[in-house]
Each structure stands twice: as C-alpha cells, then as structure tokens.
Amino acid sequence: MRHAFIAFLLAMVATFAGAQETKVVYHVNTGVESSAAILANITNHLNAEPKAKIVVVTHGPGIDFLLTDAKDSKGREFSGPVSALAGRGVEFKVCNNTLTTRNIDAGKLLMETKVVPSGVAEVARLQAKEGYVYLKP
C-alpha cells in the first residue's frame, strides 16, 4: 500500500511539472529598427508554444515601437502586430523612468501597454519572484 501511495505521489508531481506553463520575459532596450524582428520572434514563439505566458518589458530606446504612430526606416508600423500579440495574451510593459527621463507623456503609448516604475526592476521581479525565463532578443 505504501509503495502505491508513493507511486501515486510521484505521478502527481510529474503531471504537475509537465502541466506548468512556460513563462518568458522578453527584455527590449533596442530601438525601432530591431522591433519588427523582435515581434516576429514573439509570434514564432507563440506559434510553437501557444500557451506560453509572455511579457515584453521595455526601457530606453526599447519603448519607441510602443509609441503611437511609431515606424521603422522601412515604414513598418507596430500598432497592428502589438495589438495582435496582445490579443494572444502577450503583455507589453513600459519603463516609467524612461518616460520621465525622455519627457514622454504616457498618453502617447499604445493602449496595449502598461507602465511600470522601472523596466529593469520589472525584469528582475519577474525572474526572481514569478519564475520567468529571461530572453534578450
């Protein structure tokens, strides 16, 4: 009986471990010229793993693609891809320190964004306290 109980517990642990969702924080601090590739990486990630929990944390020049009417040098806009990814559960977080330092009003951000006090502190919090895996595209 004891062996059956231990086997049951091990099976439950294995089931729970396999059922855990992947949680990933994408750390973005590069300008708009790399943003299309980053959004494509996130789309590919979700296509491969639709249940992944993805948070994009931006600071410095990394916030630029999340500004209303942002475009890269090829004229590509980002509001459509950001909206599509948000519709798939991706969260987009913007550093308030960057907004303050650069004198950018939060009202200029895409509606899918959320302002956090510090981008780097948010990356650290997600890793240390919520178990997110770190990716730097």
trRosetta pair geometry for C-beta under 8 A, 3 or more apart (Angstrom, degrees):
i j d omega theta_ij theta_ji phi_ij phi_ji
1 4 5.7 -55 -153 34 33 113
1 5 6.5 33 151 -20 66 105
2 5 5.7 -55 -151 34 33 112
2 6 6.5 31 152 -16 66 105
3 6 5.7 -53 -146 38 33 111
3 7 6.2 36 153 -20 66 106
4 7 5.6 -54 -147 38 30 113
4 8 6.3 36 151 -23 63 105
5 8 5.5 -51 -149 33 31 114
5 9 6.5 32 152 -18 64 103
6 9 5.7 -51 -148 35 33 112
6 10 6.4 32 153 -17 65 105
7 10 5.8 -54 -147 38 31 111
7 11 6.3 34 153 -21 64 106
8 11 5.7 -55 -149 35 30 112
8 12 6.4 30 153 -20 64 106
9 12 5.7 -55 -149 35 32 112
9 13 6.4 32 154 -18 66 105
10 13 5.7 -52 -146 36 33 111
10 14 6.3 32 155 -17 65 107
11 14 5.7 -55 -147 39 30 111
11 15 6.2 32 154 -20 65 107
12 15 5.7 -53 -146 36 30 112
12 16 6.3 29 156 -17 65 106
13 16 5.8 -55 -146 38 29 109
13 17 6.2 29 156 -20 65 108
14 17 5.8 -53 -143 37 29 111
14 18 6.3 24 158 -14 63 110
15 18 6.0 -62 -149 40 27 107
15 19 6.2 22 156 -19 64 115
16 19 5.7 -64 -145 38 29 110
16 20 7.0 48 155 -43 62 90
17 20 6.2 -34 -160 -1 33 114
21 51 5.4 -117 -125 138 105 102
21 52 6.7 156 177 -119 94 31
21 53 5.4 77 128 -13 130 103
22 49 5.9 -7 39 160 137 149
22 51 7.6 108 29 96 82 80
22 52 4.6 -31 76 -118 104 87
22 53 7.0 -176 92 27 50 71
22 133 7.0 -31 -173 12 89 129
23 52 7.5 165 -88 -169 26 69
23 53 4.5 -16 -110 69 75 111
23 54 8.0 -178 -155 -75 46 34
23 55 7.8 14 -175 2 86 101
23 126 7.7 -147 148 178 116 101
23 130 6.7 -111 142 135 156 98
23 131 6.0 84 57 99 134 83
23 132 4.5 -93 126 -105 102 69
23 133 6.6 140 86 8 59 77
24 45 7.2 -97 59 178 160 149
24 52 6.1 0 9 177 114 118
24 53 7.1 156 23 83 64 58
24 54 5.2 -13 68 -110 97 74
24 55 7.4 -178 93 30 51 66
24 132 6.1 125 -126 -167 11 91
24 133 5.0 -31 -106 65 71 94
24 134 7.9 159 -157 -87 67 9
24 135 5.6 13 -174 -1 111 119
25 54 7.9 151 -94 -159 27 54
25 55 5.0 -22 -111 72 74 98
25 56 7.8 151 -163 -96 57 22
25 57 5.8 5 -172 0 106 114
25 123 5.7 154 141 -134 144 71
25 126 4.6 112 -63 104 142 147
25 127 6.6 -92 26 -56 139 81
25 132 4.3 67 -20 143 101 142
25 133 7.2 179 22 77 70 41
25 134 5.8 -23 67 -108 97 56
25 135 7.0 172 83 29 47 74
26 38 6.9 130 169 -172 137 107
26 41 7.8 143 -123 98 138 119
26 42 6.4 -62 -40 -84 162 109
26 54 6.5 21 -11 -171 108 101
26 55 7.2 -172 25 91 72 45
26 56 4.6 -21 67 -110 109 72
26 57 7.2 167 79 23 54 65
26 135 5.2 -30 -103 78 65 103
26 136 7.8 139 -159 -96 56 27
26 137 6.1 1 -155 -8 107 109
27 57 5.8 -18 -110 68 58 98
27 123 5.2 40 -99 -115 111 139
27 134 6.5 7 -17 -162 120 92
27 135 7.1 176 14 83 78 47
27 136 5.0 -28 62 -98 107 78
28 35 7.7 65 -164 -108 137 76
28 38 6.0 72 -108 -163 122 162
28 56 5.9 12 -1 -175 125 97
28 57 7.0 166 27 81 77 44
28 58 4.6 -28 78 -100 103 81
28 59 8.0 144 86 23 60 54
28 62 3.9 150 126 -160 78 124
28 137 7.1 -7 -91 47 85 100
29 58 7.0 155 -81 -155 51 57
29 59 5.4 -15 -104 70 98 76
29 60 4.5 48 -160 49 93 120
29 61 6.6 79 170 52 55 72
29 62 4.1 -72 -103 -28 26 127
29 119 7.4 135 -84 127 101 149
30 33 7.6 -81 150 61 103 80
30 34 4.5 8 113 42 132 140
30 35 7.8 -163 96 -56 88 66
30 38 7.8 162 61 -47 111 136
30 61 6.2 -21 -175 91 21 109
30 62 5.8 52 31 -85 36 83
31 34 6.7 99 69 19 54 90
31 35 7.5 -79 132 -32 41 100
31 61 4.0 -45 -74 158 77 128
31 62 7.4 -94 -69 -73 29 37
31 64 5.5 10 -146 34 68 146
32 35 4.9 -39 -148 1 48 128
32 61 7.9 -103 -16 167 62 97
32 64 4.9 -91 -48 108 94 121
32 65 5.0 141 -112 -72 78 85
32 70 5.9 -157 -105 173 133 111
32 71 7.2 71 171 106 149 24
32 72 4.6 -167 140 -92 103 77
32 78 7.5 -122 -139 -37 99 135
33 72 5.5 124 -99 -148 44 113
33 73 6.4 13 -102 2 95 106
34 37 5.5 -60 -168 45 62 112
34 38 5.9 64 137 -27 84 106
34 137 7.6 163 158 115 116 98
35 38 5.5 -56 -145 36 35 113
35 39 6.2 32 159 -17 69 104
35 64 7.5 -122 -53 82 139 89
35 65 3.7 144 -131 -74 156 152
35 70 7.9 11 58 133 172 129
35 72 6.5 -164 46 -65 106 119
35 78 5.9 -37 139 -96 137 136
36 39 5.9 -55 -147 38 29 108
36 40 6.3 32 151 -20 63 107
36 72 6.2 -75 -24 -6 113 152
36 74 7.9 -25 -22 49 156 127
36 76 5.4 28 -81 106 131 157
36 78 7.7 -126 -78 -93 67 91
36 81 7.8 124 -127 12 63 167
37 40 5.5 -54 -148 37 32 114
37 41 6.5 39 151 -24 65 101
37 137 7.1 -177 117 154 93 123
38 41 5.6 -48 -151 30 33 114
38 42 6.6 31 151 -17 64 103
38 56 7.9 103 152 -134 120 128
38 137 4.7 138 -117 90 84 145
39 42 5.7 -51 -149 36 35 111
39 43 6.4 39 150 -20 65 104
39 65 7.8 -143 -42 154 119 151
39 78 7.0 -176 -48 -141 152 94
39 81 4.6 58 170 143 148 140
39 82 7.2 -83 -115 -68 130 62
39 85 6.7 -125 -151 -37 91 143
40 43 5.5 -52 -147 36 33 114
40 44 6.3 35 153 -18 65 105
41 44 5.7 -56 -149 38 30 111
41 45 6.3 36 150 -25 64 105
41 137 5.0 174 52 -122 165 142
42 45 5.4 -48 -148 31 33 117
42 46 6.5 28 155 -13 64 104
42 54 6.1 135 -150 163 104 158
42 56 7.0 -33 -92 -69 149 121
42 85 5.9 29 119 -130 129 140
42 90 6.3 57 171 -113 133 151
43 46 6.0 -59 -151 40 30 106
43 47 6.3 33 151 -22 65 106
43 81 7.4 -75 -55 -158 125 106
43 84 7.9 17 -101 109 111 120
43 85 6.7 -100 -76 -88 77 103
44 47 5.5 -52 -145 35 33 114
44 48 6.4 25 157 -13 65 107
45 48 6.1 -65 -154 41 27 105
45 49 6.2 -39 169 43 66 100
45 52 6.1 -76 148 62 101 160
45 54 6.7 107 105 -83 136 143
46 49 6.7 -82 -127 71 26 61
46 50 5.9 57 179 -113 72 47
46 52 6.2 -128 -101 49 61 111
46 54 7.0 -85 -68 -5 99 142
46 85 7.4 176 -13 -134 153 83
46 88 5.5 54 -168 145 157 146
46 90 7.4 -82 -63 -54 137 111
47 50 7.3 20 -126 -71 17 78
49 52 4.3 66 114 -36 111 113
50 88 7.8 -105 -153 -167 76 112
53 89 7.0 -85 -122 142 58 123
53 132 8.0 -104 97 -108 103 95
54 85 7.9 -70 86 179 131 110
54 89 7.3 105 38 105 82 88
54 90 4.7 -25 84 -116 108 85
54 91 7.3 -180 101 28 57 69
55 90 7.5 164 -94 -165 28 63
55 91 4.6 -15 -118 66 77 108
55 93 6.4 15 179 -3 101 116
55 126 6.1 -142 66 -122 145 155
55 132 6.8 -54 36 -123 116 152
56 90 6.4 32 -10 172 106 108
56 91 6.9 -172 27 92 68 54
56 92 4.9 -11 66 -112 109 65
56 93 6.8 174 88 25 55 70
57 93 4.8 -16 -111 70 68 112
57 95 7.6 72 175 -53 84 88
57 116 7.3 -36 -135 34 100 145
57 119 5.3 143 162 -159 99 82
57 122 5.0 -177 -132 98 137 119
57 123 5.0 -162 78 -68 155 84
57 126 7.3 -158 -38 2 139 143
58 62 3.9 -157 -153 122 86 103
58 63 4.5 136 131 -81 123 60
58 65 7.9 -142 -118 47 154 89
58 66 6.2 174 41 -2 162 136
58 92 7.2 7 -4 -173 116 84
58 93 6.8 172 22 88 72 56
58 94 5.4 -18 67 -109 104 60
58 95 6.5 -123 101 -5 58 89
58 98 7.7 -76 126 33 80 161
58 119 6.1 -87 98 -123 28 135
59 62 5.7 32 51 50 35 118
59 63 6.6 18 -120 -39 17 101
59 94 7.7 135 -82 -165 53 49
59 95 3.6 44 -104 -11 92 149
59 97 7.0 14 -142 65 116 102
59 98 4.9 179 -155 -41 68 132
59 118 7.7 13 -96 -178 140 54
59 119 3.0 -146 -50 36 119 158
59 120 6.4 -50 10 -35 163 75
60 63 7.2 160 72 0 28 90
60 95 7.6 28 -14 44 49 145
60 98 5.8 -126 -54 -110 26 126
60 119 7.7 -109 -2 48 71 156
61 64 5.5 -16 -175 -15 64 120
62 65 7.7 -45 -179 19 46 96
62 119 7.6 128 69 -158 130 161
63 66 5.4 -71 -171 45 62 111
63 67 6.9 74 137 -41 83 92
63 94 5.0 77 -126 -141 113 101
63 95 6.6 -113 -61 36 126 85
63 98 5.4 158 -11 115 142 147
63 99 7.4 -140 173 -64 171 76
63 104 7.6 165 114 71 140 162
63 109 7.8 -62 -178 -108 107 104
64 67 5.8 -41 -160 6 43 115
64 70 5.7 143 153 -135 70 136
65 70 5.1 178 -136 119 35 149
65 72 7.9 -2 -101 -58 101 92
65 78 4.4 129 -178 -76 93 174
65 82 7.5 163 137 -61 97 125
66 70 7.1 33 31 3 16 151
66 78 7.2 -85 -76 112 37 138
66 82 6.7 130 -111 -117 73 156
66 92 6.0 169 -112 161 132 134
66 94 5.8 -148 95 -80 152 121
66 109 5.6 3 138 -148 98 87
66 110 5.3 -107 -168 16 68 106
66 112 8.0 -117 -145 71 100 91
66 113 5.2 88 -180 -75 129 138
67 70 4.6 105 65 -54 83 113
67 104 7.3 -86 -103 -162 121 137
67 108 5.3 -3 -148 140 90 102
67 109 6.4 -64 -104 -102 48 47
67 110 7.4 -172 -135 -28 3 79
68 79 7.3 36 -133 -79 54 125
68 108 5.5 -120 19 -171 102 61
68 109 7.1 108 -29 147 82 3
68 110 6.2 149 -75 -75 63 60
69 77 7.4 -61 -149 -129 35 109
69 79 7.9 5 -63 -34 28 125
70 77 7.0 121 81 -146 56 63
70 78 5.3 -16 83 26 107 119
70 79 7.8 138 42 -42 82 81
71 75 5.5 -15 -177 -147 130 34
71 76 6.2 149 -155 69 75 38
71 77 5.4 -39 -94 -85 84 61
71 78 7.6 -166 -92 -10 38 84
72 75 7.3 -50 69 16 63 17
72 76 5.0 2 35 50 104 95
77 80 6.3 80 98 6 102 98
78 81 5.9 -64 -156 49 55 103
78 82 5.4 53 150 -24 85 111
78 110 7.7 -107 105 -51 97 146
79 82 5.8 -60 -142 41 27 111
79 83 6.0 29 159 -22 64 110
79 110 5.7 178 -117 -115 82 125
80 83 5.8 -58 -147 36 25 110
80 84 6.3 24 157 -18 63 107
81 84 5.6 -53 -144 37 33 113
81 85 6.3 30 158 -16 66 106
82 85 5.9 -58 -148 40 29 107
82 86 6.2 32 153 -20 65 107
82 92 6.3 5 -158 -50 109 158
82 110 5.6 55 105 117 151 169
82 112 5.4 177 145 54 103 146
83 86 5.7 -53 -145 37 30 112
83 87 6.4 35 152 -23 62 105
83 110 7.6 -126 -60 179 81 131
83 112 6.0 -162 -96 -45 54 140
84 87 5.6 -54 -155 32 30 116
84 88 6.9 21 149 -11 62 105
85 88 5.6 -60 -154 40 38 107
85 90 4.0 -24 154 37 97 141
85 92 7.9 89 95 -50 118 110
86 89 7.7 156 -173 16 32 6
86 90 5.7 -86 -84 67 39 81
86 91 7.5 75 -122 -97 79 31
86 92 6.7 -59 -81 -5 105 108
86 112 4.0 -110 -71 -146 159 132
91 114 6.7 -24 -173 18 102 122
92 110 7.4 11 89 73 152 116
92 112 5.4 60 32 119 125 97
92 113 4.7 -68 102 -104 106 69
92 114 7.0 140 83 18 57 72
93 113 7.0 133 -108 -163 20 78
93 114 5.3 -33 -107 72 71 89
93 115 7.5 118 -162 -125 68 13
93 116 4.8 20 -177 -11 118 120
93 119 7.2 153 117 -117 100 75
93 122 5.7 -137 128 152 150 162
94 98 7.1 -106 174 61 82 121
94 99 6.8 71 140 -47 113 113
94 106 7.8 155 87 -129 136 87
94 109 5.9 -121 -2 -120 164 143
94 113 5.0 25 -15 -179 117 130
94 114 7.2 170 20 80 79 36
94 115 5.2 -42 72 -104 94 62
94 116 7.0 155 68 20 39 75
94 119 7.4 -46 -178 -81 28 105
95 98 4.1 79 86 4 108 107
95 99 7.0 -178 100 -9 60 82
95 115 7.8 -5 117 -155 6 71
95 116 6.5 -37 -102 70 43 85
95 117 7.9 -14 -152 114 62 27
95 118 6.0 15 -142 -157 97 30
95 119 3.2 -56 -71 -33 117 102
95 120 7.6 34 -106 -7 133 64
95 122 7.6 -145 -90 12 78 124
96 99 5.3 -50 -148 36 42 115
96 100 6.1 42 154 -19 71 104
96 106 7.8 -18 -114 -80 83 118
96 115 5.1 77 -72 174 92 108
96 116 6.5 -136 -12 89 94 34
96 117 5.3 -45 36 -132 126 30
96 118 7.1 -59 46 -59 85 40
97 100 5.8 -56 -148 38 29 110
97 101 6.1 27 157 -17 66 111
97 117 7.2 51 -35 159 89 55
97 118 5.4 36 -15 -109 125 71
97 119 7.1 -109 41 4 106 85
98 101 5.8 -56 -139 40 29 109
98 102 5.9 3 168 4 66 116
98 104 7.5 -9 127 34 78 125
98 119 6.7 26 -16 -17 119 127
99 102 6.5 -73 -141 52 20 93
99 104 4.7 -101 -143 69 68 93
99 105 7.6 83 -171 -112 110 4
99 106 6.0 20 -154 -72 157 76
99 115 6.8 -25 -9 -132 151 123
100 103 7.6 21 -178 -72 28 39
104 108 5.9 -98 -178 52 93 133
105 108 5.3 101 73 -10 81 100
106 109 5.6 -32 -170 5 56 119
106 115 5.4 -46 -127 -54 129 145
109 113 4.5 -84 161 54 125 143
109 115 7.3 178 1 -62 166 96
110 113 5.4 104 68 -15 77 104
116 119 6.7 117 75 -84 112 46
116 121 7.6 -156 141 76 115 95
116 122 4.5 48 130 -69 159 140
117 121 6.6 -27 86 64 97 138
117 122 7.7 153 53 -51 68 98
118 121 3.6 63 83 16 119 114
118 122 6.4 178 88 -16 60 82
119 122 5.7 -58 -150 33 29 111
119 123 6.6 30 153 -19 65 102
120 123 5.6 -47 -149 32 36 113
120 124 6.5 35 152 -16 65 105
121 124 5.6 -55 -149 40 33 112
121 125 6.1 37 152 -23 67 106
122 125 5.6 -50 -142 35 32 113
122 126 6.3 32 158 -19 64 105
123 126 6.1 -57 -150 35 27 109
123 127 6.5 21 155 -13 62 110
123 134 7.0 65 -177 -119 103 107
124 127 5.9 -62 -150 40 30 108
124 128 5.8 8 164 -4 69 117
125 128 6.3 -64 -132 48 24 97
125 129 5.3 -25 -173 26 66 119
125 130 7.1 43 139 0 71 104
126 129 7.2 -55 -100 54 12 81
126 130 5.0 -47 -150 50 51 120
126 132 4.0 -7 150 20 99 141
127 130 7.6 19 -8 53 8 75
127 131 7.7 34 -162 -124 32 8
127 132 5.4 -80 -83 65 48 86
127 133 7.9 77 -116 -109 84 10
127 134 5.7 -1 -92 -55 125 105
